[in-house]
Amino acid sequence: MVTSSSTTGKDAHSPDPSFDDVFCELLHRLYRRAAMLAGSRQSAEDAVHEVYLKLAARPENFLAHPEPYAYAFSSLLSVVRDSWRRERRQVLVADVEFTGEGGLPDRGGGGAAPPPGAHWDDGGLERRASELETVRLLRKLTVRQAGVVVLVDLDGYTIDQAAKILGLHRGTVALTRRRALDKLRGALRQRPGHQGRSERKGRTDRPDRPDRPDRSGGERHAC
């Protein structure tokens, strides 16, 4: 867990209080992104804590940056990359506890059905499932690919902005993102449900229309 500078026991070297203020404003967002990149709650907490320590060593660089989140995310990506290199074999644990905007954990829950016309509230269960699926897919990418996808497709940065944040050439970021998205599409096509739909769609034997020629041997185009 990230702790405030007052608990480090090194008052002479502790960062300016404004550092904690700015970092804490980004804490929730960093935890969510760390969980997507690291794959488990514990790994995410460790990564964010390490980012805090790295940035606190030179708080002036963090505070002077025009986009503190971008600066922190770049450091987070470096931490996660180092972790992946140390631990080649990591198993995704489905205990990533994403928190809601108010800081409270999302909890799925049952209960009586809502009245007619009312909006069904699943307690955040659907969003949690979507986020866990995002974690699973991102784990199929390299750290750089995952970082680019998070910045561009989740955080809404442009290719140029992502390149500046990551310190890469624009063409490198564009190529990395394209390869990452191709890999994600391939992973989605391998899902059992998708394969079943493709097989049903590809059937051409229709007993009710015997006069129609069989085109099963024709060329198939992947969408």
Secondary structure, DSSP 8 states (H G I E B T S, - for coil): ----GGGSS-GGG---HHHHHHHHHHHHHHHHHHHHHHSSHHHHHHHHHHHHHHHHHSHHHHHHSS-HHHHHHHHHHHHHHHHHHH-S-----S----B-TTS-B----------TT-----TTHHHHHHHHHHHHHHTTS-HHHHHHHIIIIIS---HHHHHHHHT--HHHHHHHHHHHHHHHHHHHHTSHHHHHHHHHHH----TT-TTS---TTS-----
